[in-house]
Amino acid sequence: MYTLGIDIGSTTSKCAIMKDGTELVATSLCVGGMGTDGPETALKAIWEKSGLSQEDIARTVVTGYGRMNYQEADAEVSELTCHALGAYYIFGDELRTIIDIGGQDAKAICLNDQGKMSNFIMNDKCAAGTGRFLEVMANILKMDISDLSACAMESSEPASISSTCTVFAESEVISQLANGVGRADLVAGICESVATRVGALVRRIQVKERVCMSGGVAANEYLRNSLAEKLGVNIEYDSRAQYFGAIGASIYANK
């Protein structure tokens, strides 16, 4: 039986097809989330990659920031549940903590020894400490967000970004640029700022290893390592991290 998971975020849309809830058949990703044609484009891509069609899908579950606005699925499920299922599918029985830095929020999910969510914490009130903060800062520096990590790795002295508000931090970065602070040092400071805020959030729950990161920001190695250092744990990464929500939704659809 084939099932489809759709994860509609604020900036990207992801799809995953599973066979019998155990075999990952195909994934797709499209820039453009809620309120765009991103979901439709991601669906078109996954049909092409998998060789399947909507008629082959027994059940579809949608998750993510824009799940309430998508009417074509059989059910909608919280991204907390789906990220937990997807990460557990990839990392296995010993996974205990999942950290997800999304476009509009940051969250940590605790799993018990059966892989069930036992606790979580979320910040969705402020853009600081989220992917949106990184996107704004990358735009200021005229960089692609995917290049931030490599740039930060070149830093010898990360800049201090003290503002806790994205708007004020934007002004702070512009000011430091004008004062001659190097781009690599600024980018490292930006990543450190996000790691500090996410670390403070995550420490409010009991972080147990094995720990992984979920979502697109997980690919930022500099930020990931900084967060691991601040929490005093090893944070694992899988190249499919951005698909965990969609994979989990597809697994849920098989239940």
N, C-alpha and C positions, 0 to 999 in steps of 0.2 A: 504493500500500500504506500502510495506517495502522498506526502503532506507538504504544505507550503507555509513558511513563516515569513512575514513581512515586518520589518522594523522601520518605522517612519520617524526619523529624528527631526531635529530642527534644521539641520543643514544637509543631511544625506539620507538616502533611502537604501535599505539593504534587503535582499531576499535570500532564502535558503530552502532548498528542497531536500527532504530526508526520505529514505526508503525504510519502512517498518520502524521508524523512530530510532534506528541504530546506524544507518549508513548515510553519510553526507554525500548527496549526489551532485549538487551544484550550488554555487553562490553567485550573487551579482550585487553591484554597488553603483549608485548613481548620485552625483552631486545634485542636491535639491531635495528638500524635505517637505514638511507640512506646508500646504498651500501652493505647491508647485506641481509640475508634471513628473517629478522625481520618481514617485512610486510606479507610475505607468511605464516609465523608461526602464526602471530596474526590472520590472516584470517582463518587458519585451526582451531584455538581455538574458534573463534566466531561461526563458523558453528557447532562445537560440543556443545557449550553452548546453542545456540539458537534453535537447531534442524532444522535450515533452510539451504538452499544451495544458490549458486549464481543464480540459476534459479528463486528463489523466490524474488530476489531483482529487483525492478523497475528501480532504478538509483543509481549510486555510485559517490561520490565526494571525492577527495583526497585533503589534505591540509598538511601544515607543511614544515619543512626545506627541505625535500626530495621530495616534491610533483612534481617537474618538471621532475623527473627521473622515475616516475611511469606512465606507459602507459595504464593501464587496466581500468581506471576510465572514466566516462562520462564527467567529468569536473574537473578542479583544481581551488581551491579558496584560497585566502590569509588566513593565520592563524589569522590575525587580525579580519577579518570578522567572522571566525569560532569560535574563543575563545569568541567573543562578543555574538554570538548566543547561544553557549553552556552555558556560565555563566548566561546569562539572563534567559535561560530555567530553570536553577536550582534555582536561587535566586529571580527572579520575577521583578515586575514593579519598585521597588524602587532602584534597582542596578544602580549605576552611574559611578563607577570606577573599572576597572579590572587590577590587577598587575600580570604580568606573567614573572617569571624568568625561561627562557628556558635553554637548554643545550648550545646554542651558542649565545644567545642574552637575553636582558631584555627589557620589554616594558610595557607601561601603556596605557590603552584604556578608553576613556571617552564615556559614553552613554547619550543620551538625554532622555526625559521622554517617548518617544516611544520605547526605547530600541535600537535605531539606533546609530551606531558609529558616534560621533561628532568631535572627535579629538584623536590623539594618539601620542606617542613618543617612540622611539626605540633606543637602543644601540646595534649595531651588529659589532662594530669595535674592541672590546677588550674583552678578556675572563673574566677579573676581573668583578665581579658583575653578574656572570652567573653560571649556574649549572656546567659548565666545571671547573670553579675555585674550587667549592666545591669538585668535583670529584678528581681533582689533589691533593688537600690538604688531602682528605680522604686516598688516596693512599700513601702519604708520611707517614701518621700516622698509616698505615696498618689497616684501619677501613672500614667498609661498610658505604656508604653515608647515608643509612637509620638510622644509629646509631648516627649520629652527634648531633641531637637535644637532645637526652637523655643524652649524654655525656656533652654537653654544660650546661645543667641544673644543673650539679654538680659543676660548676665553682663558686669560691668565688671572683676571680679577673681576669676578661677577659684580655688576653694578647693584647698588641697593635700590630696590623699588619699594618704598615705604607705604605708599598710598593703598588703602584697602578698598577703594572704589575704582571701578574701571575708568570712569571719566577723569578722575584726578590722576590716576596712574598714566593715562594717555598724555596729559599735560606734563607729567614728570618725565616721561620718556622723551618727549619732544624737547624739553628743556635740557636734559642731559645730552641729547644729540647736539644741540646748539653749543653746548659747553665742551664738545670734543670727546665725549666718552665713546669708545670704540663700539662698533656694531656687535661684535662677538660678546663683549662684556655686557652690553645691554640685553642681548638675547638670553645669555646665561642668567642674568638677574631676573628677567621676566619668567623664565622656567623655574628658578628658585622660588619666586614669589608664589607661583601656583602650587608648587610642592609644599611650601610652608602652610598655605591655607588648607590644602587638602589633608596634609598631615595632621593639622590641628583638629579637623573634622573627624578623621578616622580614629584618632586616639581616644575619642569619646566612647568608642565601643572597644571590646576586647579583641585585639588583632591576634589571630592565631595562624601560624604557618601550617600548611602551604598557602602562600598568597600569590594571587595573580592580578593583572590589570585587564580590564575589558574596555572596548571602545576604541575609537580612532586615535585618541591622545596616547594610548598605550604604546604606539610606535615611536614616540619621542623618547629615545634612549636616555638622553641627558636628564630629562624630567623624571623618568622612571627611576634612574639611579639615585637622583637627589631625594626623591620621596622614600626610597628604600633606606637610605642612610638616616633620614630624619626619624623613621619609624623603627629602625634597628632590626629590620627583617629583610630577607631576600624576596624580591618581587619578580615572579616569572612572567614571561611574555610568549605569546604564540602569534604567528603572523595572521591568524584568523580572528584575532581579538575583536575587530570591528564588526564581525558577523555573529558574535555570541548571542545577541538579542534575537536575531532572525533565526539562528539555529535553535535556540531555546523555544521560540514560538512554534517552529516546525515540530520539535519533539513533543511539545504540549498538544499539538493538533493530533498526535497519534494516540493520545490517552483515551 
